[in-house]
Amino acid sequence: MTNERMKMVSSAAALTMALAMAAAGCGQETDDAATGEVIASTAPRGDRNTPRPAGVPDDYVVTPHGWRHRSCVIEVGGDETVGPHHVQGGDGHRRAFAPCQHPAFDRSGAPLGPPTHDPQVNGWVASFNSTSQGAITSLGADWIVPPTPSSAQNQTLFFFPGVEPAATGDVILQPVLAWNGFGDHAWTIASWACCKDGNVFNSAPVSVASGHKLTGTLAGASCSGGVCANWTITTKDDNTAQSTAFATTGDGEQMSWVFGGAMEIYGVDTCTEYPGSTSMTVSNIQVRNSAGSLVLPAWSFWSAAGSVTPNCNPQFGSLQVTGPNGTVSSAKLTWQFL
């Protein structure tokens, strides 16, 4: 994929949204055939204080996919699997959901539309990615929880690797580290999947501490012809062995756009609201192709430096690789306090 194409199909902004639908809650239109249960709002969140742009209503919460109506953000248990129109537990019990009936907004308060914008419109400030490896069956990466921001206000910060279908960019699967991601003014990890029909799914958040090593993995199952029917998203604190995960459908799409690392921010007014350090290294990035073999992607770097305010010069660099047999890569994300 060319760099132009990379910019046209952004991960966080490539989310198909129902912008002109009536203002009704998610999950109100579909009954589960077996139980009659529907999912309403399953994401009680305490992040109403996160600074929000004008035009974003109070009943919206910030996610790694922009501002979303809280009824469209659905928490998934570790024994549950997200299907096309339901969440199913290990005991077979199903909770149904319908397409989200609310628009979504980017970090500036503009409505999110089809995949036609650069990443920064949804809060992305730096990332590195590749489509050179084609369809993949797994992705793993390690990173360290940085120090708490020296100015710990109501800002929200997200760091994550992830995968998407390069053909459409309408789905993203990602293990995520967040500062204040759940209105908690703390570091947490959670696994996320977005955004078929506008709904957002996340596992239960787990608290983590600065200096802890994290491992994020995306593992495909029942893969054929480059398409994995199901994916398990896991985010783990290696220091405590605590993890948070869930399984989801692959929506019949090839996951062929790999993000080794990305940073997304909301409500940041000064560079001191970034983490209390000036860099983060994503290491031990391992990618397996459709044959299950380790491959070394040809990474491309992107930064919103110069196009976001405040401009803290976020950028990835210092890419290191090993292989071909080991086929591991790492990259350093840096920013400056200006």
Secondary structure by P-SEA (a helix, b strand, c coil): ccaaaaaaccccccccccccccccccccccccccccccccccccccccccccccccccccccccccccccccbbbbcccbbbccccccccccbbbbbccccbbbbcccccccccccccccccccccccccccccccccccccccccccccccccbbbbbbccccccccccbbbbbccccccccccbbbbbccccccccbbbbcbbbbbcccbbbbbbbbbcccccccccbbbbbbbccccccccccccccccccccbbbcccccccccccccccccccccccccbbbbccccbbbbcbbbbbbcccccccccccccccccccccccbbbbbbbbbbcc
